[in-house]
Amino acid sequence: MNIARQLANYEGKGFTPDRARVNVLMEGAATAIFRDFPEAFVLFGGATLILYHNSVRHSADLDLLSRTSEPPSKETVLKSLEKDLPSLAEAMGIGRLQFELDESSALVGKIYVSGREKERLFRVDLSKLGSPIENEIESHPVNDEAGRVAVIKSATKELLLLQKAEAFLLRRNVKARDAYDIHVLKSLKAELNSNLRAHLEDALLWNEVDSDFILARIEKVDFNRCRLELKPILPPDIYAGLEDVEFERLRNALKELYQEWL
């Protein structure tokens, strides 16, 4: 693990120094968890896009979906983080970390990681809602600071596209970040194969989602929503390129994704 190289990589993509340090901490957290619990979880969500698909959207959530019926407890996962992250934080000048457990009936648990001034840096979400599609999981071998090998298991870009497609339509409120992530995944040539399309079709039927509902959601990805939600979490040049065309690229990506249901 070369911290200077990791920081330079993230800053080169447009992340601020503070957010680059958070990304490196999240990498360290994922490495520790998958080293100590190699078959327990799969990584998905926005952090996966940052770590493995070159996304530049800031995300402060490390989302882990359980692959077993009895996943490790949040307390045991916390011990892994407490063992590995403090030295990593110290090396980057972050100072002493603080850890906090939170309860949720829908989750195995949440672990908040904060800095010395109690500012929240990122959150680890341990979820047992749903199950991963095993043939849509990738392996990423990495070394921890001691040189020990961990294999991080993450969702493929195609599985991430399915998850984002469902999230965009089924969240209580429309999130511009979901539209942006779909735009990123489509630019990476992610497509839903027949199996993943069937999963999405089932979700739409179960939730009685029709073409009018989809179009209404897409229309809510408007200038004001995108400016409010995306400007704080994107590098200025990336954001400006989207704003210049009034975020039409995001809406086009959504229409392409849902084309067969419109």
PLY file of the C-alpha trace (Angstrom):
ply
format ascii 1.0
element vertex 262
property float x
property float y
property float z
element edge 261
property int vertex1
property int vertex2
end_header
0.00 0.00 0.00
1.67 3.20 -1.21
-0.20 6.03 0.46
1.48 8.85 -1.46
0.65 7.18 -4.77
-2.95 6.60 -3.73
-3.41 10.22 -2.67
-1.82 11.51 -5.88
-4.10 9.25 -7.92
-7.26 10.57 -6.31
-6.18 14.20 -6.39
-5.26 13.77 -10.05
-8.85 12.75 -10.75
-10.15 15.96 -9.18
-10.81 14.99 -5.56
-9.83 17.58 -2.97
-6.97 16.58 -0.63
-9.43 15.97 2.21
-11.65 13.74 0.08
-8.62 11.93 -1.33
-7.62 11.03 2.24
-11.12 9.74 2.94
-10.94 7.58 -0.20
-7.65 6.08 0.99
-9.17 5.42 4.41
-12.13 3.67 2.77
-9.71 1.55 0.75
-7.95 0.64 3.97
-11.26 -0.23 5.62
-12.29 -2.48 2.73
-8.87 -4.17 2.77
-9.09 -4.88 6.51
-12.64 -6.23 6.32
-12.04 -8.52 3.34
-8.76 -9.76 4.82
-10.44 -10.73 8.09
-13.79 -11.84 6.61
-12.90 -12.99 3.07
-16.22 -14.60 2.12
-18.66 -12.55 4.20
-19.45 -9.49 2.06
-19.56 -7.94 -1.39
-18.80 -4.25 -1.90
-21.32 -2.18 -3.86
-22.58 1.41 -4.12
-20.82 4.71 -4.75
-17.54 3.75 -3.10
-17.21 0.82 -5.52
-17.53 3.24 -8.42
-14.73 5.35 -6.94
-12.38 2.49 -6.09
-12.79 0.36 -9.22
-14.56 2.34 -11.94
-12.86 5.76 -11.83
-15.90 7.70 -10.66
-15.14 11.19 -9.33
-18.37 11.62 -7.37
-17.67 11.97 -3.67
-19.18 9.19 -1.58
-18.75 8.78 2.16
-20.47 5.37 2.39
-18.70 2.03 2.23
-21.62 -0.31 1.42
-21.17 -4.00 2.17
-23.85 -6.58 1.38
-23.76 -9.86 3.28
-23.11 -13.05 1.31
-23.89 -15.37 4.23
-26.93 -16.08 6.38
-24.96 -15.21 9.52
-22.64 -12.30 8.70
-19.98 -11.08 11.13
-21.32 -8.78 13.81
-20.68 -5.06 13.62
-18.58 -5.39 16.76
-16.16 -7.84 15.12
-15.97 -5.71 11.98
-15.25 -2.69 14.15
-12.28 -4.50 15.70
-10.74 -4.91 12.25
-11.14 -1.20 11.55
-9.73 -0.21 14.94
-6.71 -2.41 14.28
-5.84 -1.07 10.82
-7.16 2.44 10.30
-5.47 4.46 13.10
-1.95 4.00 11.67
-3.20 4.82 8.18
-4.90 7.98 9.44
-1.77 8.99 11.34
0.38 8.56 8.23
-1.91 10.96 6.32
-1.96 13.53 9.12
-5.62 13.00 9.96
-4.88 12.33 13.61
-6.76 10.12 16.01
-9.86 8.45 14.63
-13.10 7.94 16.51
-15.47 5.05 15.88
-19.17 4.86 16.66
-21.65 2.01 16.28
-25.23 2.69 15.23
-28.17 0.29 15.23
-30.70 -0.33 12.48
-33.25 -3.10 12.26
-32.76 -3.33 8.50
-29.00 -3.65 8.67
-26.35 -5.73 10.35
-25.15 -2.35 11.52
-23.50 0.96 10.75
-20.05 2.07 11.80
-19.21 5.77 11.69
-15.57 6.82 11.34
-14.80 10.37 12.48
-11.73 12.56 12.77
-10.19 14.12 15.85
-12.67 17.02 15.76
-15.56 14.52 15.60
-16.21 15.38 11.95
-17.69 12.39 10.13
-15.28 11.04 7.52
-17.20 8.05 6.22
-19.64 5.33 7.21
-19.52 1.55 6.83
-22.96 0.10 6.10
-23.27 -3.63 6.77
-26.42 -4.74 5.02
-28.29 -8.03 4.84
-31.10 -6.74 2.63
-31.26 -8.81 -0.55
-28.51 -11.05 -1.85
-25.78 -10.55 -4.42
-25.82 -12.28 -7.81
-22.75 -14.46 -7.45
-21.71 -14.44 -11.11
-21.71 -10.62 -11.02
-18.95 -10.34 -8.42
-15.36 -9.31 -9.20
-12.20 -10.02 -7.20
-9.52 -7.41 -6.49
-6.35 -8.66 -4.74
-4.68 -6.00 -2.57
-2.00 -5.89 0.13
-2.49 -4.34 3.55
0.19 -2.27 5.26
1.86 -5.42 6.58
1.99 -6.97 3.13
-0.79 -9.47 3.80
-3.06 -10.23 0.86
-6.77 -9.48 0.89
-9.20 -10.10 -1.96
-11.90 -7.45 -2.11
-15.10 -8.74 -3.71
-17.12 -6.07 -5.48
-20.16 -5.84 -7.71
-19.46 -5.71 -11.45
-20.36 -2.50 -13.25
-23.34 -4.37 -14.69
-24.65 -5.33 -11.26
-24.04 -1.77 -10.09
-26.13 -0.58 -13.03
-29.00 -2.85 -11.97
-28.77 -1.62 -8.38
-28.73 2.01 -9.51
-31.59 1.40 -11.93
-33.72 0.08 -9.06
-32.60 2.79 -6.64
-33.44 5.62 -9.03
-37.01 4.42 -9.41
-37.74 2.96 -5.99
-36.25 5.46 -3.55
-38.81 7.60 -1.82
-37.23 10.70 -3.37
-35.35 11.12 -6.64
-31.59 11.42 -6.14
-29.51 13.21 -8.76
-26.50 11.17 -7.66
-28.24 8.00 -8.88
-28.73 9.62 -12.28
-25.07 10.68 -12.33
-23.89 7.17 -11.40
-26.04 5.68 -14.17
-24.50 8.20 -16.59
-21.01 7.09 -15.47
-21.84 3.39 -15.79
-23.37 3.85 -19.24
-20.25 5.76 -20.32
-18.27 2.68 -19.20
-20.43 0.57 -21.58
-22.24 -1.20 -18.75
-25.32 -3.02 -20.03
-27.96 -5.22 -18.44
-27.78 -8.77 -19.74
-30.92 -10.89 -20.00
-30.63 -12.09 -16.40
-30.19 -8.59 -14.97
-33.00 -7.22 -17.15
-35.25 -9.92 -15.75
-34.35 -8.83 -12.21
-35.23 -5.23 -13.10
-38.45 -6.33 -14.82
-39.52 -8.19 -11.69
-38.79 -5.14 -9.53
-40.85 -2.89 -11.82
-43.79 -5.29 -11.88
-43.70 -5.88 -8.12
-43.73 -2.13 -7.45
-46.24 -1.38 -10.23
-43.85 0.96 -12.03
-45.07 1.97 -15.49
-43.73 4.21 -18.27
-45.51 7.32 -16.96
-43.88 6.85 -13.56
-40.43 6.38 -15.12
-40.79 9.47 -17.32
-42.00 11.55 -14.37
-38.93 10.49 -12.38
-36.60 11.37 -15.25
-38.20 14.81 -15.53
-37.32 15.43 -11.88
-33.63 15.29 -12.80
-33.87 19.00 -13.55
-31.44 21.89 -13.37
-32.21 22.94 -9.81
-32.07 19.44 -8.33
-28.80 18.64 -10.10
-27.18 21.91 -9.12
-28.18 21.47 -5.48
-27.10 17.83 -5.18
-24.20 17.46 -7.60
-22.23 20.69 -7.36
-20.95 19.90 -3.82
-19.85 16.35 -4.70
-18.25 16.65 -8.15
-14.96 18.24 -9.27
-15.70 21.72 -10.67
-14.71 20.89 -14.26
-16.85 17.73 -14.36
-19.80 19.58 -12.85
-19.42 22.52 -15.25
-19.51 20.21 -18.27
-22.84 18.80 -17.11
-24.33 22.15 -16.18
-23.40 23.67 -19.55
-25.84 21.31 -21.26
-28.38 21.61 -18.42
-27.74 18.02 -17.33
-29.25 16.60 -20.50
-26.57 13.88 -20.51
-27.98 12.47 -17.28
-31.53 12.38 -18.59
-30.37 10.79 -21.85
-28.55 8.06 -19.92
-31.73 7.34 -17.97
-33.88 7.19 -21.12
-31.41 4.80 -22.71
-31.36 2.57 -19.63
-35.15 2.33 -19.34
-35.87 2.42 -23.07
-37.69 -0.92 -23.27
-40.05 0.10 -20.45
-40.96 3.52 -21.86
0 1
1 2
2 3
3 4
4 5
5 6
6 7
7 8
8 9
9 10
10 11
11 12
12 13
13 14
14 15
15 16
16 17
17 18
18 19
19 20
20 21
21 22
22 23
23 24
24 25
25 26
26 27
27 28
28 29
29 30
30 31
31 32
32 33
33 34
34 35
35 36
36 37
37 38
38 39
39 40
40 41
41 42
42 43
43 44
44 45
45 46
46 47
47 48
48 49
49 50
50 51
51 52
52 53
53 54
54 55
55 56
56 57
57 58
58 59
59 60
60 61
61 62
62 63
63 64
64 65
65 66
66 67
67 68
68 69
69 70
70 71
71 72
72 73
73 74
74 75
75 76
76 77
77 78
78 79
79 80
80 81
81 82
82 83
83 84
84 85
85 86
86 87
87 88
88 89
89 90
90 91
91 92
92 93
93 94
94 95
95 96
96 97
97 98
98 99
99 100
100 101
101 102
102 103
103 104
104 105
105 106
106 107
107 108
108 109
109 110
110 111
111 112
112 113
113 114
114 115
115 116
116 117
117 118
118 119
119 120
120 121
121 122
122 123
123 124
124 125
125 126
126 127
127 128
128 129
129 130
130 131
131 132
132 133
133 134
134 135
135 136
136 137
137 138
138 139
139 140
140 141
141 142
142 143
143 144
144 145
145 146
146 147
147 148
148 149
149 150
150 151
151 152
152 153
153 154
154 155
155 156
156 157
157 158
158 159
159 160
160 161
161 162
162 163
163 164
164 165
165 166
166 167
167 168
168 169
169 170
170 171
171 172
172 173
173 174
174 175
175 176
176 177
177 178
178 179
179 180
180 181
181 182
182 183
183 184
184 185
185 186
186 187
187 188
188 189
189 190
190 191
191 192
192 193
193 194
194 195
195 196
196 197
197 198
198 199
199 200
200 201
201 202
202 203
203 204
204 205
205 206
206 207
207 208
208 209
209 210
210 211
211 212
212 213
213 214
214 215
215 216
216 217
217 218
218 219
219 220
220 221
221 222
222 223
223 224
224 225
225 226
226 227
227 228
228 229
229 230
230 231
231 232
232 233
233 234
234 235
235 236
236 237
237 238
238 239
239 240
240 241
241 242
242 243
243 244
244 245
245 246
246 247
247 248
248 249
249 250
250 251
251 252
252 253
253 254
254 255
255 256
256 257
257 258
258 259
259 260
260 261
